[in-house]
Amino acid sequence: MTVQEEILETIKAYETIIIHRHQRPDPDALGSQVGLAEIIRASFPEKTVYQVGGPVEGLDYLADMQTVADTDYQGALVIVTDTANAPRISDQRYDQGAKLIKIDHHPNDEPYGDLVWVNTKASSCSEMIASFWSTYQETLTMTKEAARLLYAGIVGDTGRFLYPATTATTLRLAAELLDRGFDAPKINRQIDQISRSVARLSGYVYEHIEVDESGAGKVILSQELQQSFGVVDSETSAIVSLPGKIEDVVAWAIFVEQPEGYYRVRMRSKGPVINEIAKRHHGGGHPLASGANAADLEEVAMIYQEIQEVIKQA
């Protein structure tokens, strides 16, 4: 029996299913979480299915979270999507159920759960959920809303099909979702649009990015700078891909100072593997897209130096 078959049989066996995702969600986190919830609701109307977690941080056009009592976890199946390690799971009651399933496309460096399905070749966790439905269409029902959510997750994690993780399978599944008739141009616009404040910050990134002779890029966004542009950390995710549009930038990091004084680090690469750098600095992720944390400007400089080194080695 494959792990996907085990997951399907486990879903069938439980009356209450509670689905989690990671903190500070992106479209893939919400798409995979709530897309799966919608599929299960449509396929098994007799079951009680919840989607839980903290604020959706500007992505309320995708989905809302539900309130779940502690008692709801008793005897429940818990599924966590798109979350590599347990500390990042939004709502730490994830381990209070009777059984825990992990579904993810990040490297399984920090395993958790009773049943684990990890596919690092998938473009997104939403692609995995779409594949799960496609494999078991005789049992699972794809609704228009589930298709909208999963498509949004795929679009978000592939950069609208620009990133190397996009495969023929990704495009085939996206086409199957589009057949459900949701407004794809609308969801594309919603994911891509930015506020006027973020637009102004984008100009700052292009004007002030530091790029060395090897193609290593760096931008530091201090608290003072964020306040001057009227943006908060969650909004800065919209500018992470911008340096990649510059022809001589090979790999880069955006260092976003947090109110507590440390820096959230968002790293991207056009080729050199950067997730090992992230692992050394309290983070992780994909070979070409990772996140980390820096305690201070000294660690910021250290991470930038490591990016320079991996480019030279590549």
C-alpha positions in Angstrom: 0.0 0.0 0.0 1.4 3.4 -1.0 1.5 6.3 1.5 -1.2 8.0 -0.5 -3.5 4.9 -0.2 -2.8 4.9 3.6 -3.7 8.6 3.8 -7.0 8.0 1.9 -7.9 5.0 4.1 -7.1 7.0 7.2 -9.3 9.9 6.1 -12.1 7.4 5.6 -11.7 6.1 9.1 -12.1 9.3 11.1 -15.2 11.3 11.7 -13.5 14.5 12.7 -10.5 15.9 10.7 -8.6 19.0 11.6 -6.2 20.5 9.1 -3.3 22.8 10.0 -0.6 24.7 8.0 2.4 26.8 8.8 2.6 30.2 10.5 2.7 33.3 8.3 0.9 31.5 5.5 1.5 32.0 1.8 -0.9 30.9 -1.0 0.4 27.4 -1.0 -0.1 26.9 2.7 -3.7 28.1 2.5 -4.3 26.5 -0.8 -3.2 23.0 0.2 -4.8 23.3 3.7 -8.2 24.5 2.7 -8.2 22.9 -0.7 -7.8 19.5 1.0 -10.5 20.5 3.5 -12.9 21.3 0.7 -12.2 18.0 -1.1 -12.8 16.0 2.0 -16.1 17.9 2.8 -17.4 17.3 -0.7 -16.3 13.7 -0.8 -17.5 12.7 2.8 -20.3 15.1 3.8 -20.9 13.1 7.0 -17.5 14.1 8.3 -16.7 17.2 10.4 -13.7 19.0 8.8 -11.9 22.1 10.3 -9.2 24.4 8.9 -7.3 26.1 11.7 -4.4 28.5 12.3 -3.6 32.1 13.0 -4.3 35.2 10.9 -4.1 34.8 7.2 -2.2 38.0 6.8 -3.7 39.7 3.8 -4.7 36.5 2.1 -8.4 36.5 3.2 -9.4 36.5 -0.4 -8.3 32.8 -0.3 -9.8 31.5 2.9 -10.7 32.1 6.5 -9.8 30.0 9.5 -12.2 28.3 11.9 -12.4 28.2 15.7 -11.8 24.8 17.2 -12.2 23.8 20.9 -9.6 21.7 22.6 -12.2 18.9 23.0 -12.6 18.7 19.2 -9.1 17.1 19.0 -10.2 14.1 21.1 -10.3 11.2 18.7 -9.7 13.4 15.7 -7.4 13.0 12.7 -5.0 15.9 12.3 -3.3 16.7 9.0 -0.6 19.3 8.6 0.2 20.6 5.1 3.2 22.6 3.7 5.1 22.7 7.0 8.6 21.2 7.2 9.1 21.3 11.0 6.7 21.1 13.9 7.7 24.5 15.5 6.3 26.3 12.4 2.9 24.7 12.6 0.2 27.3 13.2 -1.7 26.3 16.4 0.4 24.1 18.5 -2.5 21.8 19.4 -1.7 19.8 16.3 -0.4 16.9 18.4 -3.6 16.6 20.5 -5.4 14.4 18.0 -5.5 10.6 17.8 -3.4 10.5 14.6 -1.1 13.0 12.8 -0.4 13.1 9.1 2.3 15.3 7.5 1.9 16.3 3.8 4.7 18.4 2.5 7.1 19.2 -0.4 10.0 20.6 1.7 13.0 18.4 2.5 12.0 16.1 5.5 14.9 17.3 7.7 12.8 17.4 10.8 10.3 14.5 10.6 7.1 14.5 12.6 3.7 12.7 12.4 2.5 9.1 12.4 2.1 9.1 8.6 4.4 11.1 6.4 4.0 12.0 2.7 6.9 14.2 1.5 7.6 14.8 -2.2 10.4 17.3 -2.7 10.0 17.0 -6.5 6.5 18.6 -6.3 6.3 22.3 -7.1 4.1 22.9 -4.1 2.0 21.1 -1.5 -1.1 22.2 -3.5 0.3 20.2 -6.4 0.5 17.2 -4.1 -3.1 17.6 -3.0 -4.2 18.0 -6.6 -2.3 14.9 -7.5 -3.9 13.0 -4.6 -7.4 13.9 -5.9 -6.4 13.1 -9.5 -5.2 9.6 -8.5 -8.4 8.8 -6.5 -11.0 10.6 -8.6 -13.4 7.7 -8.1 -13.5 8.5 -4.4 -12.6 12.1 -4.1 -14.6 15.1 -5.3 -13.0 18.2 -6.7 -15.2 21.3 -6.2 -14.8 24.6 -8.0 -13.7 26.2 -4.7 -11.1 23.5 -4.0 -9.7 23.9 -7.5 -9.5 27.7 -7.0 -7.5 27.2 -3.8 -5.1 24.6 -5.2 -4.5 26.6 -8.3 -3.7 29.6 -6.2 -1.2 27.5 -4.2 0.5 26.2 -7.3 0.7 29.7 -8.9 2.1 31.1 -5.7 4.9 28.6 -5.2 5.9 28.5 -8.9 5.9 32.2 -9.3 3.2 31.8 -11.9 5.0 28.8 -13.4 8.4 30.6 -13.8 10.4 28.7 -11.2 12.4 25.5 -12.0 10.1 23.4 -9.8 7.4 23.7 -12.5 7.2 20.4 -14.4 4.9 18.9 -17.0 3.0 17.3 -14.1 2.5 20.7 -12.6 1.0 22.1 -15.8 -1.2 19.0 -16.4 -2.7 19.3 -12.9 -3.2 23.0 -13.2 -5.1 22.4 -16.4 -7.3 19.8 -14.7 -8.0 22.4 -12.0 -8.8 25.1 -14.6 -11.4 22.8 -16.1 -13.5 23.3 -12.9 -14.4 26.8 -14.2 -13.2 29.2 -11.4 -11.9 32.7 -12.4 -8.2 32.1 -13.0 -7.4 35.6 -14.2 -8.9 37.0 -11.0 -6.9 34.8 -8.7 -3.7 35.6 -10.7 -4.4 39.3 -10.2 -5.1 38.9 -6.5 -1.8 37.0 -5.9 0.2 39.5 -8.0 -1.2 42.8 -6.9 0.6 44.9 -4.3 -0.2 48.0 -2.3 1.1 51.4 -3.1 3.5 51.2 -0.1 5.0 47.9 -1.4 5.3 49.4 -4.8 7.4 52.2 -3.4 9.4 49.7 -1.4 10.1 47.8 -4.7 11.7 51.0 -6.1 13.9 51.1 -3.0 15.0 47.5 -3.5 16.0 48.1 -7.1 17.8 51.3 -6.1 19.7 50.0 -3.1 20.4 46.3 -3.7 24.1 45.5 -3.1 25.5 43.1 -5.7 29.1 41.9 -5.7 31.1 40.7 -8.7 30.0 37.1 -8.2 26.3 38.0 -8.4 25.5 37.8 -4.7 22.7 40.3 -3.8 21.8 41.8 -0.5 19.1 44.1 0.8 18.6 45.1 4.4 15.2 46.4 5.5 15.5 48.0 8.9 12.6 48.6 11.2 13.0 52.4 10.6 12.9 51.8 6.8 9.8 49.6 7.0 8.0 52.3 9.1 9.0 55.0 6.6 7.4 53.1 3.8 4.4 52.1 5.9 4.9 48.3 5.5 5.1 45.4 7.9 7.1 42.2 7.6 4.4 40.1 6.0 4.2 42.6 3.1 7.9 42.4 2.4 7.4 38.8 1.0 6.1 40.5 -2.2 9.5 42.0 -3.0 11.6 38.8 -2.4 11.6 37.8 -6.1 12.5 41.2 -7.5 16.4 40.9 -7.4 16.0 37.8 -9.6 14.8 40.0 -12.5 18.3 41.7 -12.6 20.4 39.8 -15.1 23.7 39.8 -13.1 22.1 38.7 -9.8 22.7 34.9 -9.2 21.6 34.5 -5.6 20.3 36.9 -3.0 18.9 37.5 0.4 16.4 40.1 1.8 17.1 40.8 5.5 14.0 42.1 7.3 14.6 43.5 10.8 11.9 42.4 13.3 10.5 44.5 16.2 12.5 42.2 18.5 15.8 43.1 16.9 16.6 40.0 14.9 16.4 39.7 11.1 14.1 37.4 9.1 16.1 36.2 6.1 14.5 35.3 2.8 16.9 33.7 0.3 16.6 32.9 -3.4 18.9 31.5 -6.0 19.0 31.0 -9.8 21.2 27.9 -9.4 23.6 27.6 -6.5 22.1 25.6 -3.6 21.3 27.8 -0.6 19.2 25.7 1.7 22.2 24.4 3.5 23.0 28.0 4.4 19.5 28.4 5.8 19.9 25.2 7.9 23.0 26.7 9.6 21.0 29.8 10.6 17.9 28.5 12.2 16.0 27.9 9.0 15.6 25.7 6.0 13.7 25.2 2.8 14.2 24.3 -0.9 17.6 24.3 -2.6 16.7 27.5 -4.5 14.3 29.1 -2.0 14.9 29.2 1.7 14.3 31.1 4.9 16.5 31.7 7.9 17.0 34.0 10.9 19.9 36.3 11.8 20.4 37.4 15.4 22.1 40.7 14.4 24.0 42.5 11.7 27.0 40.4 12.3 25.1 37.2 11.4 23.6 39.1 8.5 27.1 39.7 7.2 28.0 36.0 7.8 25.0 34.8 5.8 25.8 37.1 2.9 29.4 35.9 2.9 28.2 32.3 2.8 26.0 33.2 -0.2 29.0 34.6 -2.0 31.0 31.4 -1.3 28.3 29.1 -2.6 28.1 31.1 -5.8 31.9 30.9 -6.3 31.9 27.2 -5.6 29.1 26.7 -8.1 
